[in-house]
Amino acid sequence: MTIQDNLQIIGERLHHAEQRFQRPLNSVQLVAVSKFHPIESIQAAYDAGQRAFGENYVQEMVAKAQALAEYSDLEWHFIGPLQANKTKLVAETAHWMHTLERLKIAERLSQQRPMNYPDLNVCLQVNLSSEATKSGLQPDEVFNLAKQVQALPRLKLRGLMAIPAPEPDFERQCAVFAQLRRLLEELNQQGFALDTLSMGMSDDMEAAVAEGATIVRIGTAIFGQRPKAVTE
Protein backbone atom coordinates (compact mmCIF):
# COMPACT_ATOMS: atom_id res chain seq x y z
CA MET A 1 0.00 0.00 0.00
CA THR A 2 1.30 3.42 -0.93
CA ILE A 3 0.86 6.65 1.00
CA GLN A 4 -1.60 7.71 -1.70
CA ASP A 5 -3.60 4.50 -1.12
CA ASN A 6 -3.59 5.06 2.62
CA LEU A 7 -4.76 8.66 2.26
CA GLN A 8 -7.60 7.52 0.05
CA ILE A 9 -8.67 4.95 2.64
CA ILE A 10 -8.52 7.48 5.47
CA GLY A 11 -10.40 10.01 3.35
CA GLU A 12 -13.15 7.47 2.72
CA ARG A 13 -13.33 6.63 6.43
CA LEU A 14 -13.60 10.30 7.24
CA HIS A 15 -16.32 11.01 4.71
CA HIS A 16 -18.26 7.93 5.80
CA ALA A 17 -18.09 9.11 9.42
CA GLU A 18 -19.26 12.59 8.42
CA GLN A 19 -22.26 11.06 6.65
CA ARG A 20 -23.01 8.57 9.43
CA PHE A 21 -23.01 11.22 12.14
CA GLN A 22 -24.71 13.92 10.06
CA ARG A 23 -21.71 16.20 9.85
CA PRO A 24 -21.32 18.46 6.79
CA LEU A 25 -19.12 16.96 4.09
CA ASN A 26 -15.46 18.04 4.47
CA SER A 27 -16.18 19.66 7.84
CA VAL A 28 -13.40 17.64 9.49
CA GLN A 29 -9.81 18.48 8.54
CA LEU A 30 -7.23 15.72 8.27
CA VAL A 31 -3.80 16.52 9.71
CA ALA A 32 -1.22 13.95 8.59
CA VAL A 33 1.17 13.32 11.48
CA SER A 34 4.55 13.04 9.80
CA LYS A 35 6.92 12.97 12.78
CA PHE A 36 10.05 10.86 12.18
CA HIS A 37 9.02 10.27 8.57
CA PRO A 38 11.29 11.54 5.79
CA ILE A 39 10.73 14.47 3.48
CA GLU A 40 9.96 12.04 0.64
CA SER A 41 6.93 10.70 2.53
CA ILE A 42 5.57 14.22 3.01
CA GLN A 43 6.11 14.93 -0.67
CA ALA A 44 4.22 11.73 -1.56
CA ALA A 45 1.33 12.81 0.65
CA TYR A 46 1.45 16.30 -0.85
CA ASP A 47 1.29 14.84 -4.36
CA ALA A 48 -1.81 12.91 -3.25
CA GLY A 49 -3.48 16.16 -2.19
CA GLN A 50 -2.62 16.40 1.52
CA ARG A 51 -1.69 19.88 2.73
CA ALA A 52 -1.76 19.88 6.56
CA PHE A 53 1.02 18.08 8.43
CA GLY A 54 1.59 17.59 12.15
CA GLU A 55 4.96 17.46 13.88
CA ASN A 56 5.82 16.76 17.53
CA TYR A 57 9.39 18.06 17.62
CA VAL A 58 10.30 21.67 16.97
CA GLN A 59 13.57 21.27 15.14
CA GLU A 60 12.21 18.47 12.99
CA MET A 61 9.27 20.65 11.96
CA VAL A 62 11.55 23.60 11.19
CA ALA A 63 13.92 21.45 9.11
CA LYS A 64 11.06 19.99 7.10
CA ALA A 65 9.42 23.38 6.59
CA GLN A 66 12.69 24.78 5.30
CA ALA A 67 13.29 21.79 3.01
CA LEU A 68 9.77 22.13 1.59
CA ALA A 69 9.64 25.92 1.46
CA GLU A 70 8.77 25.83 -2.25
CA TYR A 71 5.38 24.36 -1.33
CA SER A 72 3.77 27.60 -0.25
CA ASP A 73 0.39 26.01 0.56
CA LEU A 74 1.73 23.61 3.20
CA GLU A 75 0.18 24.04 6.65
CA TRP A 76 2.29 23.06 9.66
CA HIS A 77 0.58 21.96 12.89
CA PHE A 78 2.74 21.68 16.01
CA ILE A 79 1.27 18.94 18.18
CA GLY A 80 4.00 18.19 20.73
CA PRO A 81 5.14 19.57 24.07
CA LEU A 82 6.83 22.95 23.75
CA GLN A 83 9.66 24.24 25.91
CA ALA A 84 10.06 27.98 26.47
CA ASN A 85 13.46 28.06 24.77
CA LYS A 86 11.92 26.85 21.48
CA THR A 87 8.84 29.05 21.23
CA LYS A 88 10.46 31.39 18.71
CA LEU A 89 10.92 28.57 16.21
CA VAL A 90 7.26 27.58 16.50
CA ALA A 91 6.12 31.20 16.32
CA GLU A 92 8.07 31.67 13.08
CA THR A 93 7.18 28.36 11.42
CA ALA A 94 3.83 26.89 12.50
CA HIS A 95 0.36 27.80 11.34
CA TRP A 96 -1.25 25.97 14.27
CA MET A 97 -0.13 25.14 17.82
CA HIS A 98 -2.37 22.45 19.36
CA THR A 99 -0.75 21.83 22.74
CA LEU A 100 -0.88 25.10 24.64
CA GLU A 101 -1.17 24.62 28.40
CA ARG A 102 0.84 27.44 30.01
CA LEU A 103 0.47 31.21 29.95
CA LYS A 104 4.24 31.69 29.77
CA ILE A 105 4.37 29.75 26.48
CA ALA A 106 1.41 31.70 25.10
CA GLU A 107 3.05 35.03 25.99
CA ARG A 108 6.30 34.05 24.30
CA LEU A 109 4.50 32.85 21.17
CA SER A 110 2.56 36.13 21.08
CA GLN A 111 5.72 38.22 21.45
CA GLN A 112 7.71 36.21 18.93
CA ARG A 113 5.11 35.79 16.17
CA PRO A 114 6.34 37.98 13.28
CA MET A 115 4.22 41.08 12.80
CA ASN A 116 3.72 40.40 9.09
CA TYR A 117 2.41 36.85 9.69
CA PRO A 118 -1.23 35.91 10.20
CA ASP A 119 -2.17 35.25 13.82
CA LEU A 120 -1.00 31.87 15.09
CA ASN A 121 -3.96 29.52 15.56
CA VAL A 122 -3.80 27.90 19.00
CA CYS A 123 -5.71 25.22 20.88
CA LEU A 124 -5.58 24.56 24.60
CA GLN A 125 -4.64 20.98 25.45
CA VAL A 126 -6.92 19.31 28.00
CA ASN A 127 -6.01 16.20 30.00
CA LEU A 128 -9.33 14.35 29.79
CA SER A 129 -8.08 11.13 31.37
CA SER A 130 -6.38 12.79 34.38
CA GLU A 131 -3.21 10.87 33.61
CA ALA A 132 -0.24 12.09 35.63
CA THR A 133 2.10 11.32 32.73
CA LYS A 134 0.05 13.24 30.16
CA SER A 135 0.28 16.92 29.35
CA GLY A 136 -2.69 19.22 29.39
CA LEU A 137 -4.88 21.35 31.59
CA GLN A 138 -7.42 19.95 33.98
CA PRO A 139 -10.92 20.87 32.77
CA ASP A 140 -11.43 23.35 35.61
CA GLU A 141 -8.26 25.22 34.59
CA VAL A 142 -9.31 25.86 30.99
CA PHE A 143 -11.50 28.94 31.42
CA ASN A 144 -8.84 31.10 33.10
CA LEU A 145 -6.13 30.30 30.58
CA ALA A 146 -8.57 30.77 27.70
CA LYS A 147 -9.35 34.29 28.95
CA GLN A 148 -5.66 35.12 29.20
CA VAL A 149 -4.77 33.70 25.79
CA GLN A 150 -7.68 35.41 24.07
CA ALA A 151 -6.31 38.78 25.21
CA LEU A 152 -2.88 38.25 23.64
CA PRO A 153 -2.04 39.81 20.26
CA ARG A 154 -0.93 37.70 17.28
CA LEU A 155 -2.58 34.58 18.69
CA LYS A 156 -6.02 33.34 17.67
CA LEU A 157 -7.59 31.00 20.21
CA ARG A 158 -9.46 28.45 18.10
CA GLY A 159 -10.49 25.71 20.50
CA LEU A 160 -9.45 22.65 22.46
CA MET A 161 -7.26 19.60 21.88
CA ALA A 162 -6.98 16.27 23.68
CA ILE A 163 -5.08 12.99 23.48
CA PRO A 164 -7.14 10.74 25.77
CA ALA A 165 -6.02 7.34 26.96
CA PRO A 166 -6.94 4.52 24.55
CA GLU A 167 -10.42 3.13 25.12
CA PRO A 168 -11.53 -0.37 24.06
CA ASP A 169 -14.91 0.36 22.52
CA PHE A 170 -16.74 2.99 20.51
CA GLU A 171 -19.17 4.01 23.26
CA ARG A 172 -16.40 4.68 25.74
CA GLN A 173 -14.42 6.62 23.14
CA CYS A 174 -17.48 8.77 22.49
CA ALA A 175 -18.01 9.37 26.21
CA VAL A 176 -14.47 10.71 26.61
CA PHE A 177 -14.62 12.93 23.52
CA ALA A 178 -18.02 14.24 24.64
CA GLN A 179 -16.27 15.76 27.66
CA LEU A 180 -14.17 17.96 25.38
CA ARG A 181 -17.18 18.89 23.26
CA ARG A 182 -19.16 19.94 26.33
CA LEU A 183 -16.21 21.96 27.62
CA LEU A 184 -16.03 23.85 24.32
CA GLU A 185 -19.78 24.47 24.44
CA GLU A 186 -19.47 25.82 28.00
CA LEU A 187 -16.71 28.21 26.94
CA ASN A 188 -18.79 29.48 24.04
CA GLN A 189 -21.75 30.00 26.36
CA GLN A 190 -19.46 32.21 28.44
CA GLY A 191 -18.64 34.48 25.52
CA PHE A 192 -15.90 32.75 23.56
CA ALA A 193 -16.25 32.05 19.84
CA LEU A 194 -14.31 28.81 19.52
CA ASP A 195 -14.71 26.60 16.47
CA THR A 196 -12.12 23.83 16.80
CA LEU A 197 -12.01 20.42 18.48
CA SER A 198 -8.70 18.73 17.69
CA MET A 199 -9.27 15.12 18.72
CA GLY A 200 -9.21 11.66 17.24
CA MET A 201 -6.47 9.46 15.80
CA SER A 202 -6.31 6.29 13.73
CA ASP A 203 -8.10 4.03 16.24
CA ASP A 204 -10.80 6.39 17.47
CA MET A 205 -11.40 8.74 14.55
CA GLU A 206 -15.06 7.78 14.05
CA ALA A 207 -15.93 8.43 17.70
CA ALA A 208 -14.20 11.81 17.52
CA VAL A 209 -16.21 12.77 14.44
CA ALA A 210 -19.40 11.63 16.16
CA GLU A 211 -18.66 14.01 19.03
CA GLY A 212 -17.82 17.05 16.94
CA ALA A 213 -14.14 16.86 16.01
CA THR A 214 -13.12 19.45 13.44
CA ILE A 215 -9.51 18.20 13.17
CA VAL A 216 -8.33 14.59 13.35
CA ARG A 217 -4.63 13.73 13.58
CA ILE A 218 -3.63 10.57 11.72
CA GLY A 219 -0.08 9.23 11.46
CA THR A 220 0.56 5.49 11.25
CA ALA A 221 -2.49 4.76 9.09
CA ILE A 222 -1.05 7.13 6.46
CA PHE A 223 2.71 6.77 6.71
CA GLY A 224 3.10 3.31 8.27
CA GLN A 225 5.17 2.50 11.35
CA ARG A 226 7.47 5.30 12.40
CA PRO A 227 11.21 4.98 11.94
CA LYS A 228 13.32 4.98 15.09
CA ALA A 229 12.99 8.24 16.99
CA VAL A 230 15.66 10.88 16.65
CA THR A 231 15.94 13.09 19.72
CA GLU A 232 16.33 16.83 19.38
C-alpha positions as a Markdown table, in Angstrom:
| # | Residue | x | y | z |
|---|---|---|---|---|
| 1 | Met | 0.0 | 0.0 | 0.0 |
| 2 | Thr | 1.3 | 3.4 | -0.9 |
| 3 | Ile | 0.9 | 6.6 | 1.0 |
| 4 | Gln | -1.6 | 7.7 | -1.7 |
| 5 | Asp | -3.6 | 4.5 | -1.1 |
| 6 | Asn | -3.6 | 5.1 | 2.6 |
| 7 | Leu | -4.8 | 8.7 | 2.3 |
| 8 | Gln | -7.6 | 7.5 | 0.1 |
| 9 | Ile | -8.7 | 4.9 | 2.6 |
| 10 | Ile | -8.5 | 7.5 | 5.5 |
| 11 | Gly | -10.4 | 10.0 | 3.4 |
| 12 | Glu | -13.2 | 7.5 | 2.7 |
| 13 | Arg | -13.3 | 6.6 | 6.4 |
| 14 | Leu | -13.6 | 10.3 | 7.2 |
| 15 | His | -16.3 | 11.0 | 4.7 |
| 16 | His | -18.3 | 7.9 | 5.8 |
| 17 | Ala | -18.1 | 9.1 | 9.4 |
| 18 | Glu | -19.3 | 12.6 | 8.4 |
| 19 | Gln | -22.3 | 11.1 | 6.7 |
| 20 | Arg | -23.0 | 8.6 | 9.4 |
| 21 | Phe | -23.0 | 11.2 | 12.1 |
| 22 | Gln | -24.7 | 13.9 | 10.1 |
| 23 | Arg | -21.7 | 16.2 | 9.8 |
| 24 | Pro | -21.3 | 18.5 | 6.8 |
| 25 | Leu | -19.1 | 17.0 | 4.1 |
| 26 | Asn | -15.5 | 18.0 | 4.5 |
| 27 | Ser | -16.2 | 19.7 | 7.8 |
| 28 | Val | -13.4 | 17.6 | 9.5 |
| 29 | Gln | -9.8 | 18.5 | 8.5 |
| 30 | Leu | -7.2 | 15.7 | 8.3 |
| 31 | Val | -3.8 | 16.5 | 9.7 |
| 32 | Ala | -1.2 | 13.9 | 8.6 |
| 33 | Val | 1.2 | 13.3 | 11.5 |
| 34 | Ser | 4.5 | 13.0 | 9.8 |
| 35 | Lys | 6.9 | 13.0 | 12.8 |
| 36 | Phe | 10.0 | 10.9 | 12.2 |
| 37 | His | 9.0 | 10.3 | 8.6 |
| 38 | Pro | 11.3 | 11.5 | 5.8 |
| 39 | Ile | 10.7 | 14.5 | 3.5 |
| 40 | Glu | 10.0 | 12.0 | 0.6 |
| 41 | Ser | 6.9 | 10.7 | 2.5 |
| 42 | Ile | 5.6 | 14.2 | 3.0 |
| 43 | Gln | 6.1 | 14.9 | -0.7 |
| 44 | Ala | 4.2 | 11.7 | -1.6 |
| 45 | Ala | 1.3 | 12.8 | 0.6 |
| 46 | Tyr | 1.4 | 16.3 | -0.9 |
| 47 | Asp | 1.3 | 14.8 | -4.4 |
| 48 | Ala | -1.8 | 12.9 | -3.2 |
| 49 | Gly | -3.5 | 16.2 | -2.2 |
| 50 | Gln | -2.6 | 16.4 | 1.5 |
| 51 | Arg | -1.7 | 19.9 | 2.7 |
| 52 | Ala | -1.8 | 19.9 | 6.6 |
| 53 | Phe | 1.0 | 18.1 | 8.4 |
| 54 | Gly | 1.6 | 17.6 | 12.2 |
| 55 | Glu | 5.0 | 17.5 | 13.9 |
| 56 | Asn | 5.8 | 16.8 | 17.5 |
| 57 | Tyr | 9.4 | 18.1 | 17.6 |
| 58 | Val | 10.3 | 21.7 | 17.0 |
| 59 | Gln | 13.6 | 21.3 | 15.1 |
| 60 | Glu | 12.2 | 18.5 | 13.0 |
| 61 | Met | 9.3 | 20.6 | 12.0 |
| 62 | Val | 11.5 | 23.6 | 11.2 |
| 63 | Ala | 13.9 | 21.5 | 9.1 |
| 64 | Lys | 11.1 | 20.0 | 7.1 |
| 65 | Ala | 9.4 | 23.4 | 6.6 |
| 66 | Gln | 12.7 | 24.8 | 5.3 |
| 67 | Ala | 13.3 | 21.8 | 3.0 |
| 68 | Leu | 9.8 | 22.1 | 1.6 |
| 69 | Ala | 9.6 | 25.9 | 1.5 |
| 70 | Glu | 8.8 | 25.8 | -2.3 |
| 71 | Tyr | 5.4 | 24.4 | -1.3 |
| 72 | Ser | 3.8 | 27.6 | -0.3 |
| 73 | Asp | 0.4 | 26.0 | 0.6 |
| 74 | Leu | 1.7 | 23.6 | 3.2 |
| 75 | Glu | 0.2 | 24.0 | 6.7 |
| 76 | Trp | 2.3 | 23.1 | 9.7 |
| 77 | His | 0.6 | 22.0 | 12.9 |
| 78 | Phe | 2.7 | 21.7 | 16.0 |
| 79 | Ile | 1.3 | 18.9 | 18.2 |
| 80 | Gly | 4.0 | 18.2 | 20.7 |
| 81 | Pro | 5.1 | 19.6 | 24.1 |
| 82 | Leu | 6.8 | 23.0 | 23.7 |
| 83 | Gln | 9.7 | 24.2 | 25.9 |
| 84 | Ala | 10.1 | 28.0 | 26.5 |
| 85 | Asn | 13.5 | 28.1 | 24.8 |
| 86 | Lys | 11.9 | 26.9 | 21.5 |
| 87 | Thr | 8.8 | 29.0 | 21.2 |
| 88 | Lys | 10.5 | 31.4 | 18.7 |
| 89 | Leu | 10.9 | 28.6 | 16.2 |
| 90 | Val | 7.3 | 27.6 | 16.5 |
| 91 | Ala | 6.1 | 31.2 | 16.3 |
| 92 | Glu | 8.1 | 31.7 | 13.1 |
| 93 | Thr | 7.2 | 28.4 | 11.4 |
| 94 | Ala | 3.8 | 26.9 | 12.5 |
| 95 | His | 0.4 | 27.8 | 11.3 |
| 96 | Trp | -1.2 | 26.0 | 14.3 |
| 97 | Met | -0.1 | 25.1 | 17.8 |
| 98 | His | -2.4 | 22.5 | 19.4 |
| 99 | Thr | -0.8 | 21.8 | 22.7 |
| 100 | Leu | -0.9 | 25.1 | 24.6 |
| 101 | Glu | -1.2 | 24.6 | 28.4 |
| 102 | Arg | 0.8 | 27.4 | 30.0 |
| 103 | Leu | 0.5 | 31.2 | 29.9 |
| 104 | Lys | 4.2 | 31.7 | 29.8 |
| 105 | Ile | 4.4 | 29.7 | 26.5 |
| 106 | Ala | 1.4 | 31.7 | 25.1 |
| 107 | Glu | 3.0 | 35.0 | 26.0 |
| 108 | Arg | 6.3 | 34.0 | 24.3 |
| 109 | Leu | 4.5 | 32.9 | 21.2 |
| 110 | Ser | 2.6 | 36.1 | 21.1 |
| 111 | Gln | 5.7 | 38.2 | 21.4 |
| 112 | Gln | 7.7 | 36.2 | 18.9 |
| 113 | Arg | 5.1 | 35.8 | 16.2 |
| 114 | Pro | 6.3 | 38.0 | 13.3 |
| 115 | Met | 4.2 | 41.1 | 12.8 |
| 116 | Asn | 3.7 | 40.4 | 9.1 |
| 117 | Tyr | 2.4 | 36.9 | 9.7 |
| 118 | Pro | -1.2 | 35.9 | 10.2 |
| 119 | Asp | -2.2 | 35.3 | 13.8 |
| 120 | Leu | -1.0 | 31.9 | 15.1 |
| 121 | Asn | -4.0 | 29.5 | 15.6 |
| 122 | Val | -3.8 | 27.9 | 19.0 |
| 123 | Cys | -5.7 | 25.2 | 20.9 |
| 124 | Leu | -5.6 | 24.6 | 24.6 |
| 125 | Gln | -4.6 | 21.0 | 25.5 |
| 126 | Val | -6.9 | 19.3 | 28.0 |
| 127 | Asn | -6.0 | 16.2 | 30.0 |
| 128 | Leu | -9.3 | 14.3 | 29.8 |
| 129 | Ser | -8.1 | 11.1 | 31.4 |
| 130 | Ser | -6.4 | 12.8 | 34.4 |
| 131 | Glu | -3.2 | 10.9 | 33.6 |
| 132 | Ala | -0.2 | 12.1 | 35.6 |
| 133 | Thr | 2.1 | 11.3 | 32.7 |
| 134 | Lys | 0.0 | 13.2 | 30.2 |
| 135 | Ser | 0.3 | 16.9 | 29.4 |
| 136 | Gly | -2.7 | 19.2 | 29.4 |
| 137 | Leu | -4.9 | 21.3 | 31.6 |
| 138 | Gln | -7.4 | 19.9 | 34.0 |
| 139 | Pro | -10.9 | 20.9 | 32.8 |
| 140 | Asp | -11.4 | 23.4 | 35.6 |
| 141 | Glu | -8.3 | 25.2 | 34.6 |
| 142 | Val | -9.3 | 25.9 | 31.0 |
| 143 | Phe | -11.5 | 28.9 | 31.4 |
| 144 | Asn | -8.8 | 31.1 | 33.1 |
| 145 | Leu | -6.1 | 30.3 | 30.6 |
| 146 | Ala | -8.6 | 30.8 | 27.7 |
| 147 | Lys | -9.3 | 34.3 | 29.0 |
| 148 | Gln | -5.7 | 35.1 | 29.2 |
| 149 | Val | -4.8 | 33.7 | 25.8 |
| 150 | Gln | -7.7 | 35.4 | 24.1 |
| 151 | Ala | -6.3 | 38.8 | 25.2 |
| 152 | Leu | -2.9 | 38.3 | 23.6 |
| 153 | Pro | -2.0 | 39.8 | 20.3 |
| 154 | Arg | -0.9 | 37.7 | 17.3 |
| 155 | Leu | -2.6 | 34.6 | 18.7 |
| 156 | Lys | -6.0 | 33.3 | 17.7 |
| 157 | Leu | -7.6 | 31.0 | 20.2 |
| 158 | Arg | -9.5 | 28.5 | 18.1 |
| 159 | Gly | -10.5 | 25.7 | 20.5 |
| 160 | Leu | -9.4 | 22.6 | 22.5 |
| 161 | Met | -7.3 | 19.6 | 21.9 |
| 162 | Ala | -7.0 | 16.3 | 23.7 |
| 163 | Ile | -5.1 | 13.0 | 23.5 |
| 164 | Pro | -7.1 | 10.7 | 25.8 |
| 165 | Ala | -6.0 | 7.3 | 27.0 |
| 166 | Pro | -6.9 | 4.5 | 24.5 |
| 167 | Glu | -10.4 | 3.1 | 25.1 |
| 168 | Pro | -11.5 | -0.4 | 24.1 |
| 169 | Asp | -14.9 | 0.4 | 22.5 |
| 170 | Phe | -16.7 | 3.0 | 20.5 |
| 171 | Glu | -19.2 | 4.0 | 23.3 |
| 172 | Arg | -16.4 | 4.7 | 25.7 |
| 173 | Gln | -14.4 | 6.6 | 23.1 |
| 174 | Cys | -17.5 | 8.8 | 22.5 |
| 175 | Ala | -18.0 | 9.4 | 26.2 |
| 176 | Val | -14.5 | 10.7 | 26.6 |
| 177 | Phe | -14.6 | 12.9 | 23.5 |
| 178 | Ala | -18.0 | 14.2 | 24.6 |
| 179 | Gln | -16.3 | 15.8 | 27.7 |
| 180 | Leu | -14.2 | 18.0 | 25.4 |
| 181 | Arg | -17.2 | 18.9 | 23.3 |
| 182 | Arg | -19.2 | 19.9 | 26.3 |
| 183 | Leu | -16.2 | 22.0 | 27.6 |
| 184 | Leu | -16.0 | 23.8 | 24.3 |
| 185 | Glu | -19.8 | 24.5 | 24.4 |
| 186 | Glu | -19.5 | 25.8 | 28.0 |
| 187 | Leu | -16.7 | 28.2 | 26.9 |
| 188 | Asn | -18.8 | 29.5 | 24.0 |
| 189 | Gln | -21.7 | 30.0 | 26.4 |
| 190 | Gln | -19.5 | 32.2 | 28.4 |
| 191 | Gly | -18.6 | 34.5 | 25.5 |
| 192 | Phe | -15.9 | 32.7 | 23.6 |
| 193 | Ala | -16.2 | 32.0 | 19.8 |
| 194 | Leu | -14.3 | 28.8 | 19.5 |
| 195 | Asp | -14.7 | 26.6 | 16.5 |
| 196 | Thr | -12.1 | 23.8 | 16.8 |
| 197 | Leu | -12.0 | 20.4 | 18.5 |
| 198 | Ser | -8.7 | 18.7 | 17.7 |
| 199 | Met | -9.3 | 15.1 | 18.7 |
| 200 | Gly | -9.2 | 11.7 | 17.2 |
| 201 | Met | -6.5 | 9.5 | 15.8 |
| 202 | Ser | -6.3 | 6.3 | 13.7 |
| 203 | Asp | -8.1 | 4.0 | 16.2 |
| 204 | Asp | -10.8 | 6.4 | 17.5 |
| 205 | Met | -11.4 | 8.7 | 14.6 |
| 206 | Glu | -15.1 | 7.8 | 14.1 |
| 207 | Ala | -15.9 | 8.4 | 17.7 |
| 208 | Ala | -14.2 | 11.8 | 17.5 |
| 209 | Val | -16.2 | 12.8 | 14.4 |
| 210 | Ala | -19.4 | 11.6 | 16.2 |
| 211 | Glu | -18.7 | 14.0 | 19.0 |
| 212 | Gly | -17.8 | 17.1 | 16.9 |
| 213 | Ala | -14.1 | 16.9 | 16.0 |
| 214 | Thr | -13.1 | 19.4 | 13.4 |
| 215 | Ile | -9.5 | 18.2 | 13.2 |
| 216 | Val | -8.3 | 14.6 | 13.4 |
| 217 | Arg | -4.6 | 13.7 | 13.6 |
| 218 | Ile | -3.6 | 10.6 | 11.7 |
| 219 | Gly | -0.1 | 9.2 | 11.5 |
| 220 | Thr | 0.6 | 5.5 | 11.2 |
| 221 | Ala | -2.5 | 4.8 | 9.1 |
| 222 | Ile | -1.1 | 7.1 | 6.5 |
| 223 | Phe | 2.7 | 6.8 | 6.7 |
| 224 | Gly | 3.1 | 3.3 | 8.3 |
| 225 | Gln | 5.2 | 2.5 | 11.4 |
| 226 | Arg | 7.5 | 5.3 | 12.4 |
| 227 | Pro | 11.2 | 5.0 | 11.9 |
| 228 | Lys | 13.3 | 5.0 | 15.1 |
| 229 | Ala | 13.0 | 8.2 | 17.0 |
| 230 | Val | 15.7 | 10.9 | 16.7 |
| 231 | Thr | 15.9 | 13.1 | 19.7 |
| 232 | Glu | 16.3 | 16.8 | 19.4 |
